[in-house]
Structure formats: structure tokens, C-alpha cells
Amino acid sequence: MFKLPKTATAPFCPSEVHGSVAVTPGLSRWKKALVFFGPGLLVSVGYMDPGNWATDIEAGARYGYALLFVVLLASLAAMLLQVLSMKLGIATGKDLARMSREHYGRRTNVLLWLLAELAIVACDLAEVLGCALALHLLFGCSVLTGVVLTAASTLIVIGLKGKGFRNLEAIVLALIGTIALCYFIELWMAKPDWAAVREGLIPSWHVTQDRDAMYLAIGILGATVMPHNLYLHSSIVQTRRIGSDEAARGEAIRFLTFDTIGSLFLAMLVNGAILVLAASAFHGTGYADVASIEDAYRLLEPIVGTAAAATLFGVALLAAGQSSTFTGTIAGQIIMEGFLDLKMPCWRRHIITRVLALVPALIGVAILGEHSVGTLLVLSQVVLSLQLPFALFPLVQFTSRRTIMGRFVNGPLTKLVAWTLFAAISAANLWLLSQFI
């Protein structure tokens, strides 16, 4: 008989999985790299979730390959910020939420916790809507039914209790592999103009003089860096059991930097593939006004010439939504333990978060109709944008203090770039919010 756990259990609770992955002494460099490989994968999921799809699809359909360089620059910015998050976790042995609790006052921490919780719910809302839309497209059920069916994924998460963090990483790798494979096949079917793709990777600022293009460019930037990922990464890197001396921490940072950059490079390829697919299938073919995931799915079959293209698109969307469910659960527990030093069974935490996401999803679809998924996805990204500066500021501040980071403190150039990114991303998200309002 299936019984719910009464205590926090792996693989979702940070206190349970801290140091659970042993780094055996004497391993070769490649074997040691494999042991450290994994946390970046869980982080990369947030960079290819359903919330990112709408901006990539609209950008490709309306402007072809011209905004592909924005995906590249946004991904490079994300790589730097996630490396900072990883360094904070390894250098201090504490995650970003716990560091905030120890260095800020009670009122500040309560505010940061509430904003972080709101971001988790907004993130889960995007996952629920993405999964529901995928079920609707693949099996023909209503979006409302799809929303209800996504609640079943909660049982999958609960069923993974105690299975080990490496098993979770393997599951996420399989889901990411599914997404990447689907898009690789779709690009082969769509036959994009690779010369135009290379040209689109070169920054062309005159493109952003168009107000609508600028809006989409900032939308891509705003949807790329997810606030919960900064909390998540600083904690899950501590699943590796390493020595406490500086040499061991330095080695861990080097291996985990490759893990982070490699995983986010894969996420960049997926985001770029979404935009390239939309550009090759819709731009210049009379469908430049495609701006929703559902429209893209409906039109892929007649344009590409095979039903497999649309099916692969739907499967990739379902895998993207489901993989994000796992990381959202872990991030929620990290935030609760870090800010409040409060623990609860992870199955209970996941149910609460999922219910808080299901309610607005059900209400939104019921009131606005089944074609409102795109609007609700945009709304979830606006909510995430509100919280992002409140996660970025403490991250850059902590990693720039020698008293906290020791010899792993940010160098002058890294500090300059990090604060510049904070200002640029904050301004971009505020601009997006003003446009939404």
C-alpha cells in the first residue's frame, strides 16, 4: 500500500541530500567530472520551460532569425549568474536563501520569502499550463481537463521519495534529452536557412529599433533568468560530498563550472531551436502573425508536410513542463528551509504549491476560455520578473564580499559585469511589467 512519508525525504529536501553524492578520492579527471555532472541539468530545465516558448515562437515567426543573438546574449548572462550561485553554495556551504536569512533583518527576509514563494507559484503555473496545453494538443482533451490531469504528476513526484538525488538527475537528463531530440528531428524536417542562422547570431542593434522587436527581445531576456534557479543552484551543488579545505572547494568549483556552462549551453541550443523552427516554418510563409504555442502546433503539420512535426512539438512541450515540476518542488523546499528554517514533508510542500498553481490556472481557463493559455503564460512570466531583482541583488552582493567568499570572491571584472547585468535585467523586467500594465 502506498503511504505518504511523515518526514522530509530525498530526493527533494536539501537537508536530506546534503553531501549524499560521494566524490571518491583517486578518480580520474573524467570520472570525477561525471560525478559532478548533474546540478546544472536541473537548473537548465528552468531555461527551456513552457514560459520561454511563447517569446521564442513569436520572435521567430515575426522577425525570422534576426533576434537569435538575443537568445545567445541572454544565455551567456544566465551562465554567469548561475556560476555565481554555484560558487556561493560551494564557498560558504549555504544556499542563497539561508545566506539572506543570516545577513538581513527579519522584515527583509519575510519580504524576500513571500516574493520567492510567489515566484515558485508563478513558475508552477507555467508548468501546469504547459503540460495541460500539451495534453490538449496531443490527445484532444480540453485544456481544463488537461489542467486537472497535471495534478497526477504530483503522484510521480511523491513516488520518487527516497530514490536518491542521482536518480532524479538521470530522470531530468532523460526528459531534457527528449526535448532536444524532438527539436533536432523537427529542424531536420523544417530545413532552416543555416546561413541566415549564422547571421542571426551576430548582434544587430538596428533590429531592436523596432518597438515590437525590442519588446520581444526584452521578453526573451526577462524569461531566461528564473529567480528560483538562483536559490536552487546554490543548494543542489552541495549534494556533492567534498573536502572542507580551499583546494577541494576550488576543484569542485572548476568541475561544477563546466557542468553549469555545458548544461546551459544545451538549454541555449533548445531555446535557439524553438526560435529557428518558428523562423523557418512561419516567417516568410504567410504565417508571421503566429504568436501562440497552440497556433504553432496546428500549423506545423501543413507547413512542414508531416504530422510527425506537430507530434514531436507536443511531446517536447510535455517533457518541458514535466521536468520543470521536479525542480520547482526542490526550489520551494530550499526557499522554505532557507528563509524560515522551517521543514515540512516534501510531499505536503509539493501538494500545497501545486494546488496554489492549479487554482488560478483553472479559474483563468474557465473564465477566459481555452485560448487564454498564452495570456496566462505571459502573466506568469511578469510575476517572475517582479521577483528577479530581489534574488539577483543578494547574490551579487554576497559573492562580491571577501568576508563571505574568501579567495573565491568575485574579481573586479566579474563584479562589474554582474552589477551591470543586475541593472540591465532589472530595467528590462520593469519595462516589461510597465508594458503589461
C-alpha positions as CSV (number, residue, x, y, z in Angstrom):
1,M,0.0,0.0,0.0
2,F,1.3,3.4,-1.0
3,K,1.9,5.5,2.2
4,L,2.8,9.2,2.3
5,P,6.1,9.9,4.2
6,K,5.8,11.7,7.5
7,T,9.2,13.3,7.3
8,A,11.2,15.1,4.7
9,T,12.7,12.6,2.3
10,A,15.2,12.6,-0.6
11,P,15.5,13.5,-3.4
12,F,13.7,16.8,-2.8
13,C,14.7,18.1,0.6
14,P,18.1,19.9,0.8
15,S,18.9,18.8,4.4
16,E,18.3,15.2,3.4
17,V,20.5,15.1,0.3
18,H,23.4,17.4,1.5
19,G,26.6,15.5,0.8
20,S,24.7,12.4,-0.4
21,V,26.8,12.1,-3.6
22,A,30.3,10.9,-2.7
23,V,33.3,12.1,-4.6
24,T,35.7,9.1,-4.3
25,P,39.4,10.1,-3.9
26,G,41.7,8.9,-6.7
27,L,39.2,9.1,-9.5
28,S,40.5,10.1,-12.9
29,R,39.6,13.6,-14.2
30,W,36.9,12.3,-16.5
31,K,35.3,10.1,-13.9
32,K,35.4,12.9,-11.4
33,A,33.7,15.2,-13.9
34,L,30.9,12.7,-14.3
35,V,30.3,12.7,-10.5
36,F,30.0,16.5,-10.5
37,F,27.8,16.4,-13.6
38,G,24.1,16.9,-12.8
39,P,23.2,20.0,-10.8
40,G,23.5,22.1,-13.9
41,L,20.9,19.9,-15.7
42,L,18.3,20.6,-13.0
43,V,19.0,24.3,-13.4
44,S,18.9,24.2,-17.2
45,V,15.3,22.9,-17.1
46,G,14.1,26.4,-16.0
47,Y,15.6,27.9,-19.2
48,M,13.5,25.7,-21.5
49,D,10.2,25.5,-19.6
50,P,6.9,26.4,-21.3
51,G,7.2,30.0,-20.2
52,N,10.0,30.6,-22.6
53,W,8.3,29.1,-25.6
54,A,5.9,31.9,-26.4
55,T,8.5,34.6,-26.8
56,D,10.8,32.4,-28.9
57,I,8.0,31.3,-31.2
58,E,6.7,34.9,-31.7
59,A,10.2,36.2,-32.3
60,G,11.0,33.6,-34.9
61,A,7.7,33.9,-36.7
62,R,7.7,37.7,-36.9
63,Y,11.4,38.5,-37.3
64,G,12.9,35.3,-38.7
65,Y,16.4,34.7,-37.4
66,A,17.1,38.4,-36.6
67,L,16.6,38.0,-32.8
68,L,18.6,34.9,-32.4
69,F,21.5,36.9,-31.0
70,V,19.3,37.9,-28.1
71,V,18.9,34.2,-27.1
72,L,22.7,33.9,-27.2
73,L,23.4,37.0,-25.1
74,A,20.6,36.1,-22.6
75,S,22.1,32.6,-22.2
76,L,25.6,34.0,-21.6
77,A,24.2,36.3,-18.9
78,A,22.4,33.3,-17.4
79,M,25.6,31.3,-17.4
80,L,27.5,33.9,-15.4
81,L,24.7,34.3,-12.8
82,Q,24.3,30.6,-12.3
83,V,28.1,30.2,-11.9
84,L,27.9,32.9,-9.1
85,S,25.1,30.9,-7.5
86,M,27.1,27.7,-7.6
87,K,30.2,29.4,-6.2
88,L,28.2,30.8,-3.3
89,G,26.9,27.3,-2.4
90,I,30.4,25.7,-2.6
91,A,32.4,28.5,-0.9
92,T,30.0,29.0,2.0
93,G,28.3,25.7,2.3
94,K,25.0,27.6,2.4
95,D,22.3,28.4,-0.1
96,L,21.2,31.8,-1.2
97,A,18.1,31.8,0.9
98,R,19.9,30.8,4.1
99,M,22.6,33.4,3.5
100,S,19.9,36.0,3.2
101,R,18.3,34.9,6.5
102,E,21.7,35.3,8.2
103,H,22.6,38.7,6.8
104,Y,19.3,40.6,6.5
105,G,16.8,41.6,9.1
106,R,13.6,39.8,9.8
107,R,11.3,42.1,7.9
108,T,13.5,42.0,4.8
109,N,13.7,38.2,5.0
110,V,9.9,37.8,5.3
111,L,9.5,40.1,2.2
112,L,12.1,38.1,0.2
113,W,10.5,34.8,1.3
114,L,7.0,36.0,0.2
115,L,8.3,37.2,-3.2
116,A,10.2,33.9,-3.6
117,E,7.1,31.9,-2.8
118,L,5.1,33.9,-5.3
119,A,7.8,33.2,-7.9
120,I,7.5,29.5,-7.2
121,V,3.8,29.5,-7.7
122,A,4.1,31.5,-10.9
123,C,6.7,29.0,-12.1
124,D,4.5,26.1,-11.3
125,L,1.6,27.9,-13.0
126,A,3.6,27.9,-16.3
127,E,4.4,24.2,-15.8
128,V,0.7,23.3,-15.2
129,L,-0.4,25.3,-18.2
130,G,2.4,23.9,-20.4
131,C,1.5,20.3,-19.5
132,A,-2.2,21.0,-19.9
133,L,-1.7,22.5,-23.3
134,A,0.5,19.6,-24.4
135,L,-2.2,17.1,-23.3
136,H,-4.8,19.1,-25.1
137,L,-2.8,19.2,-28.3
138,L,-1.6,15.5,-28.2
139,F,-4.8,13.8,-27.0
140,G,-7.6,16.3,-27.8
141,C,-8.8,16.7,-24.3
142,S,-9.9,20.2,-23.2
143,V,-7.3,22.5,-21.6
144,L,-9.4,22.5,-18.5
145,T,-9.2,18.7,-18.3
146,G,-5.5,18.9,-19.0
147,V,-5.1,21.2,-16.0
148,V,-6.8,18.7,-13.8
149,L,-4.7,15.8,-15.2
150,T,-1.5,17.6,-14.4
151,A,-2.3,17.1,-10.8
152,A,-1.5,13.4,-11.4
153,S,2.2,14.4,-11.8
154,T,2.2,15.1,-8.1
155,L,1.9,11.3,-7.5
156,I,5.0,10.8,-9.7
157,V,7.0,13.3,-7.6
158,I,5.8,11.7,-4.3
159,G,6.6,8.3,-5.7
160,L,10.3,9.3,-6.1
161,K,10.8,9.7,-2.3
162,G,14.0,8.3,-1.1
163,K,15.2,7.2,-4.5
164,G,18.4,9.3,-4.4
165,F,19.4,12.5,-6.0
166,R,21.4,10.9,-8.8
167,N,18.3,9.1,-9.9
168,L,16.4,12.4,-10.1
169,E,19.2,13.9,-12.2
170,A,19.0,10.8,-14.5
171,I,15.3,11.3,-15.0
172,V,15.7,15.0,-15.7
173,L,18.5,14.2,-18.2
174,A,16.1,11.8,-20.0
175,L,13.4,14.5,-20.2
176,I,15.9,17.1,-21.5
177,G,17.2,14.5,-24.0
178,T,13.7,14.0,-25.2
179,I,13.2,17.7,-25.7
180,A,16.5,18.1,-27.6
181,L,15.9,15.0,-29.8
182,C,12.4,16.2,-30.7
183,Y,13.7,19.6,-31.8
184,F,16.7,18.1,-33.7
185,I,14.3,16.0,-35.7
186,E,12.0,18.9,-36.3
187,L,14.8,21.2,-37.5
188,W,15.8,18.4,-39.9
189,M,12.3,18.3,-41.2
190,A,11.9,22.2,-41.4
191,K,15.3,22.6,-43.3
192,P,16.2,26.1,-41.9
193,D,18.5,28.5,-43.8
194,W,21.7,27.9,-41.8
195,A,23.5,30.8,-43.4
196,A,20.7,33.1,-42.1
197,V,21.0,31.3,-38.7
198,R,24.7,32.2,-38.5
199,E,23.9,35.8,-39.5
200,G,21.2,36.0,-36.8
201,L,23.8,35.1,-34.1
202,I,25.6,38.4,-34.8
203,P,24.3,41.3,-32.8
204,S,22.3,43.7,-35.0
205,W,21.1,46.5,-32.9
206,H,19.2,48.2,-35.6
207,V,16.6,45.4,-35.4
208,T,15.7,46.5,-31.9
209,Q,14.9,50.0,-33.1
210,D,11.5,48.4,-34.0
211,R,9.4,48.8,-30.8
212,D,7.8,45.4,-31.2
213,A,11.1,43.7,-31.8
214,M,12.5,45.4,-28.7
215,Y,9.6,44.2,-26.7
216,L,10.3,40.6,-27.8
217,A,14.0,41.0,-27.2
218,I,13.4,42.1,-23.6
219,G,10.8,39.4,-23.3
220,I,13.4,36.7,-24.2
221,L,15.8,38.3,-21.7
222,G,13.2,38.5,-19.0
223,A,12.0,34.9,-19.4
224,T,15.5,33.5,-19.5
225,V,16.9,34.1,-16.0
226,M,14.5,32.5,-13.5
227,P,14.7,33.7,-9.8
228,H,14.1,30.3,-8.3
229,N,17.0,28.8,-10.2
230,L,19.4,31.1,-8.3
231,Y,18.2,29.7,-5.0
232,L,18.1,26.2,-6.4
233,H,21.6,26.0,-7.8
234,S,23.3,27.3,-4.6
235,S,21.8,24.4,-2.7
236,I,21.9,21.4,-5.0
237,V,25.6,21.7,-5.7
238,Q,26.1,20.8,-2.0
239,T,24.8,17.3,-2.8
240,R,28.4,16.5,-3.7
241,R,30.5,15.4,-0.7
242,I,33.8,17.4,-1.0
243,G,36.5,18.3,1.5
244,S,36.3,21.4,3.6
245,D,39.7,22.8,2.5
246,E,40.1,25.5,-0.1
247,A,41.8,23.1,-2.6
248,A,38.8,20.8,-2.5
249,R,36.3,23.6,-2.9
250,G,38.4,25.1,-5.7
251,E,38.4,21.8,-7.6
252,A,34.6,21.4,-7.0
253,I,34.0,24.9,-8.4
254,R,36.1,24.2,-11.5
255,F,34.2,20.9,-12.3
256,L,30.8,22.5,-11.4
257,T,31.5,25.5,-13.7
258,F,31.9,23.1,-16.6
259,D,28.7,21.4,-15.5
260,T,26.8,24.7,-15.4
261,I,28.1,26.1,-18.7
262,G,27.6,22.8,-20.5
263,S,24.1,22.3,-19.3
264,L,23.0,25.9,-20.0
265,F,24.7,25.7,-23.4
266,L,22.3,22.8,-24.1
267,A,19.4,24.9,-22.9
268,M,20.5,27.7,-25.2
269,L,20.5,25.3,-28.1
270,V,16.9,24.3,-27.3
271,N,15.7,27.9,-27.0
272,G,17.5,28.7,-30.2
273,A,16.0,25.7,-31.9
274,I,12.5,26.9,-30.9
275,L,13.2,30.3,-32.5
276,V,14.8,28.8,-35.6
277,L,11.9,26.3,-36.1
278,A,9.4,29.2,-35.9
279,A,11.5,31.3,-38.3
280,S,11.9,28.5,-40.9
281,A,8.3,27.3,-40.7
282,F,6.4,30.6,-40.3
283,H,8.4,33.6,-41.2
284,G,8.1,34.5,-44.9
285,T,5.4,31.8,-45.5
286,G,2.4,33.9,-44.7
287,Y,2.2,33.0,-41.1
288,A,4.3,35.7,-39.5
289,D,1.5,36.5,-37.1
290,V,1.9,33.2,-35.2
291,A,2.3,34.2,-31.6
292,S,1.0,31.2,-29.5
293,I,2.2,27.7,-28.8
294,E,-1.2,26.3,-29.9
295,D,-1.1,28.1,-33.3
296,A,2.5,26.9,-33.9
297,Y,1.4,23.3,-33.2
298,R,-1.6,23.5,-35.5
299,L,0.4,25.0,-38.4
300,L,3.5,22.8,-38.3
301,E,1.9,19.8,-39.9
302,P,0.6,21.6,-43.1
303,I,3.7,23.7,-43.5
304,V,6.4,21.1,-42.8
305,G,4.3,18.4,-44.6
306,T,4.2,15.7,-41.9
307,A,2.1,15.1,-38.8
308,A,5.2,13.9,-37.0
309,A,6.4,17.5,-36.7
310,A,3.4,18.6,-34.7
311,T,3.5,15.4,-32.6
312,L,7.2,15.9,-31.7
313,F,6.4,19.5,-30.8
314,G,3.7,18.4,-28.4
315,V,5.9,15.7,-26.8
316,A,8.7,18.2,-26.3
317,L,6.3,20.6,-24.6
318,L,5.0,17.9,-22.3
319,A,8.6,16.9,-21.4
320,A,9.5,20.6,-20.7
321,G,6.5,21.1,-18.4
322,Q,7.0,17.8,-16.5
323,S,10.8,18.3,-16.0
324,S,10.2,21.7,-14.5
325,T,7.8,20.2,-12.0
326,F,10.7,18.4,-10.3
327,T,13.0,21.4,-10.0
328,G,10.2,23.7,-8.8
329,T,9.5,21.3,-5.9
330,I,13.1,21.3,-4.8
331,A,13.4,25.1,-5.1
332,G,10.3,25.5,-3.0
333,Q,11.7,23.4,-0.2
334,I,15.1,25.2,-0.4
335,I,13.3,28.6,0.0
336,M,11.2,27.5,2.9
337,E,14.1,25.9,4.8
338,G,16.5,28.7,4.0
339,F,14.4,31.8,4.8
340,L,12.3,30.4,7.6
341,D,14.4,27.4,8.9
342,L,11.1,25.6,8.6
343,K,10.8,22.0,7.4
344,M,7.7,20.0,6.3
345,P,7.3,16.7,4.5
346,C,8.2,17.3,0.8
347,W,5.0,15.6,-0.4
348,R,3.0,18.2,1.6
349,R,5.1,21.1,0.2
350,H,4.6,19.9,-3.3
351,I,0.8,19.5,-2.9
352,I,0.5,23.0,-1.5
353,T,2.5,24.5,-4.3
354,R,0.6,22.6,-7.0
355,V,-2.8,23.5,-5.6
356,L,-1.8,27.2,-5.5
357,A,-0.9,26.9,-9.2
358,L,-3.9,24.8,-10.1
359,V,-6.5,27.2,-8.7
360,P,-5.5,30.3,-10.8
361,A,-5.0,28.0,-13.9
362,L,-8.5,26.5,-13.5
363,I,-10.1,29.9,-12.9
364,G,-8.2,31.6,-15.7
365,V,-9.1,28.9,-18.3
366,A,-12.7,28.7,-17.0
367,I,-13.3,32.4,-17.2
368,L,-11.1,33.5,-20.2
369,G,-11.5,30.4,-22.3
370,E,-9.2,27.7,-23.6
371,H,-7.3,30.1,-25.8
372,S,-6.2,32.1,-22.8
373,V,-3.2,29.9,-22.1
374,G,-0.8,32.2,-23.9
375,T,-2.1,35.2,-21.9
376,L,-1.7,33.3,-18.6
377,L,1.8,32.1,-19.5
378,V,2.8,35.7,-20.1
379,L,1.2,36.7,-16.8
380,S,3.3,34.1,-15.0
381,Q,6.5,35.5,-16.6
382,V,5.6,39.0,-15.5
383,V,5.2,37.8,-11.9
384,L,8.6,36.1,-12.2
385,S,10.1,39.3,-13.5
386,L,8.9,41.1,-10.4
387,Q,10.8,38.8,-8.1
388,L,14.0,38.5,-10.1
389,P,15.8,41.7,-8.9
390,F,15.2,40.6,-5.3
391,A,17.1,37.4,-5.9
392,L,19.8,38.9,-8.1
393,F,20.8,41.7,-5.6
394,P,21.8,39.5,-2.6
395,L,23.5,37.0,-5.0
396,V,25.8,39.6,-6.5
397,Q,26.3,41.3,-3.1
398,F,27.3,38.1,-1.3
399,T,29.6,36.8,-4.0
400,S,31.3,40.2,-4.1
401,R,32.2,40.2,-0.3
402,R,35.6,38.7,0.6
403,T,34.5,38.2,4.2
404,I,31.9,35.7,2.8
405,M,33.6,34.2,-0.2
406,G,37.3,34.3,0.8
407,R,39.6,33.7,-2.2
408,F,36.5,32.8,-4.3
409,V,35.2,36.4,-4.2
410,N,34.3,38.0,-7.5
411,G,37.1,39.7,-9.3
412,P,36.8,43.4,-10.4
413,L,35.7,42.5,-13.9
414,T,33.2,39.8,-12.7
415,K,31.8,42.3,-10.2
416,L,31.4,45.0,-12.9
417,V,29.7,42.6,-15.3
418,A,27.4,41.1,-12.6
419,W,26.2,44.5,-11.3
420,T,25.7,45.7,-14.9
421,L,23.6,42.6,-15.6
422,F,21.6,43.2,-12.4
423,A,20.8,46.8,-13.6
424,A,20.1,45.7,-17.2
425,I,17.9,42.7,-16.3
426,S,16.0,44.8,-13.6
427,A,15.4,47.6,-16.1
428,A,14.2,45.1,-18.7
429,N,11.8,43.4,-16.4
430,L,10.4,46.7,-15.1
431,W,9.9,47.8,-18.7
432,L,8.1,44.5,-19.5
433,L,5.9,45.0,-16.4
434,S,5.0,48.5,-17.5
435,Q,4.1,47.3,-21.0
436,F,1.9,44.6,-19.5
437,I,0.1,47.0,-17.2
